[in-house]
Each structure stands twice: as C-alpha cells, then as structure tokens.
Amino acid sequence: MAALRQATLLEAAEAAGNGEKRGRGGEAAPFAASAPLASRMRPRNLDEYCGQKHLVGPGMPLRAAIERDDIPSMILWGPPGVGKTTLANVVANATKAEFVPFSAVTSGIKEIKAIMARAEEARRLGVRTVLFVDEIHRFNKAQQDAFLPFVEQGSITLVGATTENPSFEVNSALLSRCRVFVLNALGEDDLAGLLRRALDDPRGYGGRPLAVPDPILRKIAVFANGDARKALGTLEACVANAGSVDGVPTVTEEVLALCTSRKALLYDKDGEEHYNVISALHKSMRNSDPDAAVYWLARMLEAGEDPLYVARRVLRFASEDVGLADPNGLLLANAAWDACHKLGMPECNVALTQAVVYLSLAPKSNAMETAYLAAARDAQERMAEPVPLHIRNAPTRLMKNLDYGKGYAYAHDTDEKIARMSCLPESLAGRRYYDPAGLGAEARLKARLAAVRDWREGRTETPPFSSPAYGGPAAPKP
C-alpha cells in the first residue's frame, strides 16, 4: 500500500511536467557527470547549504523546524540564485513526508487539482505531503486559490519559491496561511567558499589537477553579484577554457576576462527592484548625498533603464524637493531631460549626473508639494463653491448685469500694486497653502510673502513693494 501511495504521488508530479521525481525522504537520482556544475554541487543538507544564516544557522527556527521534520507552509522570497530551490531540496532530503516538486512555469490548474486529490487521499491514509511550487508568482490568483482548502485542512504543506514580492504576487488568503522567509543575496565570502568547495568536492573538480588562484575566485564571487548559480556557471566556463601552465590546467586573469563580461546587475525594470532603486536615488538626493545619488543613478542606467524615465523622476524631484529654494534646479533638470531625448545612452549619462549632483546639493524645500496636496485635499473634500463674483471674467453684457467682475480691483491701478480683496471662496478665506521653507532663494520669497500678508490683513500700512523684501529701501540704522 505504501508503495502504491508513493507511486501515485510521483505520477502526479511527473504529470505536472517536472523532470526530477522525488518520493518519501526526497531521494533523487544522482546527477550525470555532464550535468551543469551548479546542479552537481547542489547542497544535500543544511551543513552544505551556503548563506542565509539568519534562517538556517545554528539555533535558527527554520533550521530547527527542518531538523524536526515539522515545517510550516512557507513562501521563500529572494533574488535569483540565492538558494530557494536548494532549500526546498534540503527539505526534501530531510522529510519523511511525500515530497512533490512542481513548477508554475510548465503546469496549470488541471495538474494542481490532480496533485491535490492525490495528496488528500494520502492524508486520509496518514501520509503527509510537502508540495514545492517553484516560481509560484507565475500562477494567477485563481490558480493560487486552488491550494487554499488543501493548505487549510492540512492535506499539503506548501513550500513556494518566488523572486517577486509576495505582497503583490501571492493571493492574500494564501499568504496569510504561509510564513514568508526572505532570502538575501549571497555575500562575497559565501560565494568564495562555495567556489572553493566546488574545486575540492568530487561532485565538482575534486581529484582533478586544476589551479584556480584565490584572487580569481574572489573576482568570480564579485562578478556573480550574490547569485550562486551564476558564480558556479562562471567557474565552470573558466575551467572549460583554462590554459596549461607547467602541465596543469590553470584559470588566469586572461581566461576570467574572456569568460566574463560586465556584471549582470540585479534590476527588473518591471518589478520591485525598479521601484527600490529609483526610491534610493530620490531619497539620496533629498538627503543631499550626491555620492549615493550618482551610485543609484549608475545602477539604473548600467542595468539598461530608460534614461528618459530617470529624467522624468529627476524633473519631478526638482519641484517636489527643491522647488523655489533654487528655481534653477527645474531648469537644469529639464535641460537634462532634453539631453536624454536628443542623445540617448550612453552620451546622456553625464547630463543626468550633472542634474542629480546639482539637485543633491541644492537647498531643499517641499513647499510646492505640500501646497498642492493641501489645496487638492480641500478641493476633494469640501463643497465646490462657485468662483467669487468679483474675480469672474465678464466678457458679455449679461455677465456684467449679473455682477460678474463687480468689485474687482486691478492690482496695477493701486499705489501698492496689490489689492486687499480675497481671491478664495468665502469658506476658505484666510486659508494658507504655501509655506516657504526659508532656504536658498525661498528665504526672499518667505519675507516677501510675509510682507504681503501683513499688509493685506491690516497688520501694517507699509506698502509691500516698499519693503526691503521686495527690494525697497532698508530700514534706517539707529
């Protein structure tokens, strides 16, 4: 009976389009010698697992759960090549449950239902099922719904892997029934250690005459940019192209240069990292940190981001975070956008750098944004009062007879060049939206605005234009 149960689950996994079949205990067929190095070197247990000490280091809860064979349903979230699938394989090797690997790339709702039915049958016979779903974000929300009842009633323990933010890509009902474990990009030391193990392990290059100097391993680790699969693939390419030095195949700097182009940056123009990096650029400029701002700019441009997208964000920043504290910021940002439009990459990268550095060092004011948001809030939440009659246009006799424009004071006809009339609806009279920060050029505007408000509200009789803030004579010294 146990053999029959195992067979049906394995058939379900095979029907789902997965090439590697696993049963109880997670045993897999040994890899052929021709398999890629990354596949041959896949860790078999937690002691061989690379990185993620915050999850599977000694004493960590996830490690303890795996060792107890009592794992919860979980989502493993992290960038490519950091060990999500590998961790699922470690679970497969450790568990006494039926382990069924499943790919969202090759399977659909029909295969899901078939596996769920067999898992429910196994549960009634007292057998647990651990279902690993690779790239779970590729299932739409309706397909993800199919897992819900089976996770809830314990027919399966779901282990999902995704490179996308589960908050956006995983059904909220399913997400609430799973723990989310965040896997980080691997560090240089982790990757260097993994590469050394590949040189020593019989599954890799152990027992073969081969020389790969430690500095070369370090450079491969840096090139891989946190991705173990890329690191092992690069080492494999270097070994395949190694030349002979004193009769020993040796990976040299020349071989490394041949096998590596520029570093592949982690940057998905349609995904979360796109928003993370543009946020980092914006916040670095806001914090007057040109070094960080230029770095994040380069991260985007070197990864292939559209320079016009960056230029639009820089244009927004010029008004949102600098504004009238330095009006030249908007002019320079607009000029940078124009340069991007005319030149494209790579020629426009310096124009964008110029704008980013200038705006980083410019005096900051968010008064433009706060003024608009406050006015927009009143426009949305308050009654839309009609425009006061005295500031309405009156192009026809009928409109004049209806008092359109009656009482309007033409500012240029007054001695003060400012009229004391209110231009807001009556319910908003006295409302203030613009509050200058008082830095840079906005310091002068702050003084001018104070002079205007003082005169308009009757706190002084001194005409605003004669105030020093408007370029009038300074007050006499005592």
LUMSE-235483 format. One record per residue (C-alpha): x, y, z; residue number from 1. Coordinates in nm, 4 decimals. Example, Ala and Ser with C-alpha at 12.3 -4.5 7.8 and 13.67 -1.06 7.14 Angstrom:
2
1.2300;-0.4500;0.7800;1
1.3670;-0.1060;0.7140;2
This chain:
478
0.0000;0.0000;0.0000;1
0.2831;0.2434;0.0860;2
0.4476;0.1732;-0.2486;3
0.1161;0.2378;-0.4240;4
0.0714;0.5714;-0.2418;5
0.4232;0.6771;-0.3362;6
0.3700;0.5809;-0.6991;7
0.0513;0.7836;-0.7377;8
0.2138;1.0971;-0.5983;9
0.5161;1.0542;-0.8194;10
0.2901;1.0079;-1.1205;11
0.1153;1.3306;-1.0267;12
0.4457;1.5148;-1.0080;13
0.5530;1.3727;-1.3430;14
0.2203;1.4686;-1.4980;15
0.2798;1.8239;-1.3759;16
0.5768;1.8481;-1.6089;17
0.8659;1.8184;-1.3615;18
1.1764;1.6383;-1.4781;19
1.3012;1.5307;-1.1339;20
1.0839;1.2929;-0.9386;21
1.1008;1.2555;-0.5616;22
0.9196;1.0377;-0.3152;23
0.9361;0.9890;0.0594;24
1.2667;1.1034;0.2005;25
1.3273;1.3168;-0.1087;26
1.5800;1.0808;-0.2710;27
1.6655;1.1915;-0.6226;28
1.8515;1.0111;-0.8956;29
2.2210;1.1053;-0.8949;30
2.3204;1.3735;-1.1424;31
2.5051;1.2696;-1.4533;32
2.8652;1.3828;-1.4821;33
2.7580;1.6003;-1.7741;34
2.5095;1.7961;-1.5601;35
2.5949;2.1642;-1.5020;36
2.8256;2.2321;-1.2089;37
2.5503;2.4213;-1.0252;38
2.3297;2.1112;-1.0390;39
2.6087;1.8734;-0.9358;40
2.7014;2.0942;-0.6410;41
2.3504;2.1449;-0.5085;42
2.3711;2.1042;-0.1263;43
2.2222;1.7875;0.0134;44
2.1813;1.9022;0.3730;45
2.1901;2.2109;0.5904;46
2.5608;2.1728;0.6661;47
2.6398;2.2101;0.2957;48
2.3918;2.4952;0.2481;49
2.5517;2.8286;0.1575;50
2.4480;3.1515;0.3300;51
2.1130;3.2518;0.4836;52
2.2468;3.2089;0.8375;53
1.9590;3.4228;0.9650;54
1.7252;3.1406;0.8602;55
1.9185;2.8144;0.8795;56
2.2137;2.8968;1.1006;57
2.2559;2.7035;1.4264;58
1.9624;2.7657;1.6591;59
1.7503;2.9434;1.3997;60
1.3781;2.8493;1.3972;61
1.3604;2.7371;1.0338;62
1.6602;2.5077;1.0775;63
1.5026;2.3594;1.3901;64
1.1730;2.3032;1.2049;65
1.3524;2.1261;0.9185;66
1.5503;1.9062;1.1583;67
1.2267;1.8161;1.3446;68
1.0584;1.7428;1.0114;69
0.7829;1.9807;1.1147;70
0.7974;2.2639;0.8641;71
0.5080;2.5090;0.8206;72
0.3650;2.6144;0.4875;73
0.6002;2.8867;0.3684;74
0.6976;3.1223;0.0893;75
1.0695;3.1559;0.0145;76
1.1279;3.5018;-0.1310;77
1.4590;3.6225;-0.2707;78
1.6546;3.7155;-0.5840;79
1.7734;3.4503;-0.8307;80
2.0477;3.2101;-0.7280;81
2.0303;3.2549;-0.3500;82
1.9148;2.9050;-0.2594;83
1.5345;2.8938;-0.2688;84
1.5091;2.5733;-0.4711;85
1.8133;2.4340;-0.2939;86
1.6480;2.4883;0.0442;87
1.3420;2.3020;-0.0850;88
1.5717;2.0143;-0.1848;89
1.7202;2.0123;0.1629;90
1.3669;1.9831;0.2990;91
1.3033;1.7002;0.0532;92
1.6084;1.5108;0.1788;93
1.5137;1.5660;0.5435;94
1.1412;1.4980;0.5433;95
0.9662;1.1660;0.5892;96
0.6650;1.3055;0.4065;97
0.5934;1.2640;0.0385;98
0.7784;1.5461;-0.1397;99
0.6339;1.6605;-0.4702;100
0.8212;1.9226;-0.6761;101
0.6010;2.1306;-0.9026;102
0.6730;2.4116;-1.1477;103
0.4379;2.7003;-1.2123;104
0.6104;2.7505;-1.5489;105
0.5009;2.4193;-1.7019;106
0.1801;2.3367;-1.5143;107
-0.1737;2.4647;-1.4803;108
-0.4921;2.4230;-1.2815;109
-0.5556;2.0688;-1.4130;110
-0.2244;1.9423;-1.2752;111
-0.2802;2.1272;-0.9455;112
-0.6146;1.9563;-0.8916;113
-0.4696;1.6149;-0.9758;114
-0.1919;1.6512;-0.7195;115
-0.4288;1.7944;-0.4574;116
-0.6653;1.4989;-0.4973;117
-0.3806;1.2510;-0.4513;118
-0.2463;1.4478;-0.1535;119
-0.5894;1.4375;0.0127;120
-0.6046;1.0636;-0.0464;121
-0.2593;1.0253;0.1109;122
-0.3657;1.2363;0.4117;123
-0.6552;1.0025;0.4826;124
-0.4024;0.7197;0.4858;125
-0.1855;0.9083;0.7354;126
0.0830;1.0270;0.4905;127
0.1918;1.3926;0.4831;128
0.2649;1.5678;0.1537;129
0.5105;1.8536;0.1084;130
0.4407;2.0329;-0.2191;131
0.7166;2.2566;-0.3548;132
0.5930;2.5123;-0.6087;133
0.8763;2.6870;-0.7913;134
0.8032;3.0378;-0.9231;135
0.4661;3.0447;-0.7514;136
0.4159;3.4056;-0.8635;137
0.3569;3.2764;-1.2173;138
0.0244;3.1305;-1.1071;139
-0.2608;3.3792;-1.1294;140
-0.4742;3.4456;-0.8239;141
-0.7448;3.2000;-0.9329;142
-0.4894;2.9199;-0.9725;143
-0.3412;3.0020;-0.6327;144
-0.6903;2.9734;-0.4847;145
-0.6842;2.6033;-0.5717;146
-0.4210;2.5449;-0.2998;147
-0.6209;2.7172;-0.0256;148
-0.8546;2.4430;0.1026;149
-0.5789;2.1828;0.0977;150
-0.3344;2.4023;0.2894;151
-0.6093;2.4915;0.5365;152
-0.7139;2.1342;0.6084;153
-0.3549;2.0080;0.6198;154
-0.3603;1.7913;0.3078;155
-0.0385;1.9587;0.1948;156
0.2435;2.1604;0.3411;157
0.3075;2.4224;0.0744;158
0.6593;2.5488;0.0056;159
0.6534;2.8213;-0.2590;160
0.9537;2.9983;-0.4104;161
0.9389;3.3398;-0.5757;162
1.1656;3.6216;-0.6878;163
0.8730;3.8674;-0.6696;164
0.7314;4.0463;-0.3669;165
0.4700;3.8072;-0.2209;166
0.2649;4.1053;-0.1022;167
0.1811;4.1772;-0.4659;168
0.2131;3.8394;-0.6363;169
0.0661;3.5873;-0.3909;170
-0.3036;3.5663;-0.3114;171
-0.3587;3.7391;0.0241;172
-0.5683;3.4492;0.1577;173
-0.2927;3.2019;0.0715;174
-0.0248;3.4370;0.2013;175
-0.1990;3.4608;0.5389;176
-0.1666;3.0825;0.5755;177
0.2059;3.0773;0.4993;178
0.5144;3.2117;0.6679;179
0.7325;3.4291;0.4473;180
1.1088;3.3746;0.4705;181
1.3267;3.6345;0.2993;182
1.6480;3.5015;0.1431;183
1.9213;3.7577;0.0867;184
2.1743;3.7876;-0.1938;185
2.4824;3.5850;-0.1009;186
2.7884;3.7697;0.0217;187
3.1331;3.7573;-0.1357;188
3.2647;3.5284;0.1403;189
2.9713;3.2879;0.0973;190
3.0265;3.2635;-0.2773;191
3.4042;3.2295;-0.2472;192
3.3541;2.9435;-0.0018;193
3.1062;2.7770;-0.2370;194
3.3555;2.8006;-0.5238;195
3.6353;2.6505;-0.3130;196
3.4078;2.3612;-0.2206;197
3.3355;2.3034;-0.5908;198
3.7124;2.2753;-0.6526;199
3.7553;2.0205;-0.3719;200
3.4312;1.8181;-0.3906;201
3.4303;1.5043;-0.6115;202
3.0943;1.6210;-0.7486;203
3.2787;1.9252;-0.8803;204
3.6505;1.9263;-0.9666;205
3.7886;1.7353;-0.6670;206
4.0640;1.4908;-0.7622;207
4.1419;1.6715;-1.0889;208
4.4645;1.8653;-1.1493;209
4.3404;2.2215;-1.1624;210
4.4740;2.5575;-1.0425;211
4.2385;2.8462;-0.9669;212
4.4107;3.1164;-0.7565;213
4.2135;3.2586;-0.4656;214
4.2064;3.6135;-0.6143;215
4.0372;3.4682;-0.9230;216
3.7736;3.3015;-0.7046;217
3.7141;3.6349;-0.5313;218
3.6669;3.8105;-0.8639;219
3.4200;3.5451;-0.9768;220
3.2315;3.5934;-0.6485;221
3.2115;3.9698;-0.7048;222
3.1076;3.9215;-1.0671;223
2.8258;3.6865;-0.9646;224
2.6642;3.9690;-0.7660;225
2.5102;3.7466;-0.4967;226
2.3961;3.4677;-0.7323;227
2.5374;3.1220;-0.6524;228
2.4190;2.9741;-0.9819;229
2.5990;3.2471;-1.1750;230
2.9145;3.2010;-0.9676;231
2.9291;2.8274;-1.0350;232
2.8428;2.8763;-1.4017;233
3.1236;3.1287;-1.4384;234
3.3723;2.8951;-1.2681;235
3.2625;2.6141;-1.4991;236
3.3189;2.8343;-1.8054;237
3.6620;2.9386;-1.6771;238
3.7675;2.5786;-1.6151;239
3.6480;2.4771;-1.9622;240
3.8713;2.7485;-2.1117;241
4.1672;2.7076;-1.8770;242
4.5112;2.7011;-2.0351;243
4.8015;2.4821;-1.9304;244
5.0728;2.6191;-1.7006;245
5.3519;2.3691;-1.6285;246
5.1171;2.0942;-1.7414;247
4.8368;2.1944;-1.5017;248
4.5095;2.3468;-1.6284;249
4.5108;2.6975;-1.4799;250
4.2496;2.9724;-1.4714;251
4.4271;3.3015;-1.5306;252
4.3141;3.6640;-1.5376;253
4.3004;3.6412;-1.9183;254
4.0700;3.3391;-1.9020;255
3.8497;3.5158;-1.6483;256
3.8266;3.8243;-1.8714;257
3.7337;3.6005;-2.1641;258
3.4522;3.4327;-1.9714;259
3.3031;3.7380;-1.8061;260
3.1514;4.0469;-1.9487;261
3.0279;4.3289;-1.7281;262
2.8486;4.2322;-1.4098;263
2.4807;4.1483;-1.4535;264
2.3071;4.3855;-1.2160;265
2.0010;4.2740;-1.0230;266
1.7422;4.5072;-1.1692;267
1.3992;4.4202;-1.3041;268
1.2610;4.7146;-1.4984;269
0.9068;4.5871;-1.4435;270
0.9424;4.4578;-1.0900;271
1.0054;4.5636;-0.7325;272
1.3767;4.6344;-0.7737;273
1.2910;4.9018;-1.0307;274
1.0984;5.0911;-0.7627;275
1.3522;5.0182;-0.4907;276
1.6402;5.1726;-0.6860;277
1.4517;5.4804;-0.8082;278
1.3398;5.5318;-0.4473;279
1.7030;5.5091;-0.3376;280
1.8008;5.7747;-0.5938;281
1.5220;6.0082;-0.4870;282
1.5940;5.9731;-0.1153;283
1.9697;6.0163;-0.1665;284
1.9139;6.3457;-0.3499;285
1.6669;6.4564;-0.0830;286
1.9275;6.3831;0.1839;287
2.1883;6.5948;-0.0034;288
2.4098;6.2909;-0.0660;289
2.5456;6.3257;-0.4228;290
2.7766;6.0240;-0.3900;291
2.4906;5.7863;-0.3120;292
2.2689;5.9562;-0.5711;293
2.5227;5.9084;-0.8506;294
2.5707;5.5430;-0.7493;295
2.1980;5.4660;-0.7700;296
2.1779;5.6568;-1.0989;297
2.4575;5.4395;-1.2384;298
2.2885;5.1232;-1.1063;299
1.9818;5.2036;-1.3117;300
2.1493;5.3209;-1.6286;301
2.4064;5.0375;-1.6379;302
2.1267;4.7834;-1.5930;303
1.9521;4.9197;-1.9021;304
1.6912;5.1532;-1.7545;305
1.5352;5.4019;-1.9954;306
1.7190;5.7314;-1.9293;307
1.4009;5.9250;-2.0066;308
1.2299;5.7509;-1.7145;309
1.5105;5.8602;-1.4843;310
1.4991;6.2115;-1.6294;311
1.1245;6.2363;-1.5618;312
1.1798;6.1353;-1.1995;313
1.4587;6.3920;-1.1651;314
1.2264;6.6573;-1.3116;315
0.9650;6.5695;-1.0528;316
1.2255;6.5891;-0.7770;317
1.3296;6.9381;-0.8882;318
0.9859;7.0729;-0.7935;319
0.8883;6.8282;-0.5210;320
1.2016;6.8565;-0.3074;321
1.3817;7.1721;-0.4228;322
1.1144;7.3968;-0.5694;323
1.1608;7.7696;-0.5267;324
1.4507;7.7226;-0.2863;325
1.6504;7.7035;-0.6113;326
1.4380;7.7676;-0.9228;327
1.7373;7.6848;-1.1429;328
1.7014;7.3213;-1.0380;329
1.3924;7.2757;-1.2533;330
1.5651;7.4427;-1.5486;331
1.8678;7.2130;-1.5189;332
1.6507;6.9035;-1.4745;333
1.4516;6.9980;-1.7837;334
1.7754;7.0510;-1.9755;335
1.8919;6.7040;-1.8658;336
1.5647;6.5520;-1.9888;337
1.6143;6.7304;-2.3218;338
1.9709;6.5957;-2.3439;339
1.8450;6.2400;-2.2793;340
1.5836;6.2837;-2.5504;341
1.8365;6.4118;-2.8030;342
2.1370;6.1945;-2.7173;343
2.0187;5.8721;-2.5562;344
2.2565;5.6365;-2.3766;345
2.5447;5.6377;-2.3123;346
2.6029;6.0014;-2.4093;347
2.3285;6.1400;-2.1830;348
2.4606;5.9780;-1.8643;349
2.6783;6.2782;-1.7769;350
2.3905;6.5236;-1.8287;351
2.1809;6.3204;-1.5836;352
2.4736;6.3078;-1.3417;353
2.5018;6.6871;-1.3618;354
2.1346;6.7310;-1.2756;355
2.1451;6.4706;-0.9960;356
2.4520;6.6250;-0.8298;357
2.3139;6.9806;-0.8615;358
1.9798;6.8844;-0.7093;359
2.1502;6.6850;-0.4328;360
2.3418;6.9955;-0.3249;361
2.0604;7.2453;-0.3817;362
1.8751;7.3930;-0.0808;363
1.5660;7.1839;-0.0162;364
1.2012;7.2793;0.0141;365
0.8941;7.0612;-0.0246;366
0.6633;7.3649;-0.0060;367
0.5429;7.3123;-0.3649;368
0.4243;6.9604;-0.2931;369
0.2682;7.0389;0.0441;370
0.0930;7.3443;-0.1043;371
-0.0598;7.1397;-0.3844;372
-0.1560;6.8446;-0.1642;373
-0.3273;7.0712;0.0891;374
-0.5171;7.2531;-0.1852;375
-0.6071;6.9225;-0.3541;376
-0.7399;6.7865;-0.0250;377
-0.9673;7.0907;0.0152;378
-1.0744;7.0650;-0.3487;379
-1.1723;6.6992;-0.2991;380
-1.3246;6.7115;0.0477;381
-1.5015;7.0488;0.0592;382
-1.8022;7.1700;-0.1303;383
-1.7054;7.3057;-0.4716;384
-1.8076;7.6657;-0.4130;385
-1.8578;7.8926;-0.7139;386
-1.5824;8.1346;-0.8096;387
-1.6379;8.4651;-0.6227;388
-1.8177;8.7132;-0.8470;389
-1.5534;8.9821;-0.8209;390
-1.2833;8.7680;-0.9840;391
-1.5028;8.6200;-1.2572;392
-1.4478;8.7190;-1.6158;393
-1.7273;8.9322;-1.7679;394
-1.6963;8.9282;-2.1473;395
-2.0701;8.9833;-2.2142;396
-2.3291;9.2427;-2.1060;397
-2.5415;8.9725;-1.9427;398
-2.2496;8.8639;-1.7278;399
-2.1831;9.2228;-1.6256;400
-2.5515;9.2642;-1.5379;401
-2.5185;8.9583;-1.3180;402
-2.2335;9.1333;-1.1295;403
-1.9578;8.9250;-1.2804;404
-1.6368;9.1135;-1.2048;405
-1.8104;9.3662;-0.9795;406
-1.5737;9.4906;-0.7087;407
-1.2629;9.3593;-0.8803;408
-0.9566;9.5706;-0.8014;409
-0.6941;9.5782;-1.0759;410
-0.3669;9.5460;-0.8841;411
-0.1702;9.7617;-1.1283;412
-0.4085;10.0535;-1.0685;413
-0.3329;10.0642;-0.6950;414
-0.0467;10.2523;-0.5364;415
0.0545;9.9381;-0.3511;416
0.0314;9.7182;-0.6654;417
-0.1638;9.4706;-0.4519;418
-0.5356;9.4730;-0.3728;419
-0.6757;9.3754;-0.0355;420
-0.9519;9.1630;-0.1865;421
-0.9678;8.7863;-0.1195;422
-0.9463;8.5516;-0.4159;423
-1.0572;8.2365;-0.2340;424
-1.4137;8.1133;-0.1867;425
-1.5706;8.2546;0.1281;426
-1.5449;7.9290;0.3252;427
-1.1706;7.9164;0.2547;428
-1.0936;8.2812;0.3248;429
-0.7614;8.3090;0.5051;430
-0.6611;7.9541;0.4128;431
-0.2848;7.9170;0.3581;432
-0.1310;7.6514;0.1371;433
0.2133;7.7860;0.0520;434
0.4531;7.7866;0.3444;435
0.8073;7.8666;0.2236;436
1.0836;7.6696;0.3898;437
1.3090;7.9748;0.4025;438
1.6182;7.8121;0.2490;439
1.8051;7.9405;-0.0546;440
1.6052;8.1684;-0.2838;441
1.2920;8.0809;-0.0876;442
1.4212;8.2895;0.2027;443
1.3496;8.6025;-0.0038;444
1.0097;8.4687;-0.1046;445
0.9276;8.3959;0.2590;446
0.9998;8.7581;0.3514;447
0.8010;8.8890;0.0540;448
0.5032;8.6714;0.1340;449
0.5095;8.7828;0.4965;450
0.5089;9.1490;0.3848;451
0.2135;9.0872;0.1505;452
0.0126;8.9014;0.4144;453
0.0860;9.1616;0.6830;454
-0.0376;9.4424;0.4583;455
-0.3375;9.2549;0.3186;456
-0.4551;9.1557;0.6660;457
-0.4083;9.5083;0.8028;458
-0.1182;9.4423;1.0369;459
0.0848;9.7157;0.8688;460
0.0231;10.0133;0.6452;461
0.3643;9.9935;0.4789;462
0.3101;9.9001;0.1118;463
0.4657;9.5571;0.0487;464
0.6624;9.6746;-0.2553;465
0.8453;9.9290;-0.0418;466
0.9609;9.6571;0.1998;467
1.3287;9.5548;0.1841;468
1.1999;9.2061;0.0987;469
1.0768;9.3494;-0.2306;470
1.3959;9.5441;-0.2950;471
1.2740;9.8608;-0.1213;472
1.4910;10.0795;0.0994;473
1.6313;9.9140;0.4057;474
1.5209;10.0417;0.7440;475
1.7445;10.3245;0.8692;476
2.0080;10.2228;1.1179;477
1.9555;10.3629;1.4689;478
